[in-house]
Amino acid sequence: MSAEDVKRGKPYPDIYEYACRKLGLRPEECIAYEDSPNGIISAHDAGINAIMIPDMSQPDEELRQICFGVFPTLVDSFAAIEPMLKI
């Protein structure tokens, strides 16, 4: 899936809504990993828990409020999402 599959790109939620439909999942069953503010806004507005692994820019306080979590690396985020996984 890519931005070419939807009319509007990030920060609109279209790509995440499309992905949920294609996967047959509800947004609350998904987790989005993003490295940019537009990606976080997109996932959040689609109703998906959004985790930020900052790359080029650090989140401001407003962006932190809509993140499920902000972590320096993917590995650091695993403990936070483990309770959400149905393994």
Secondary structure, DSSP 4 states (H G I P E B T S, - for coil): --GGGSSS-TTSSHHHHHHHHHHT--GGG-EEEESSHHHHHHHHHTT-EEEE--SSS---HHHHHH-SEE-SSHHHHHHHHGGG---
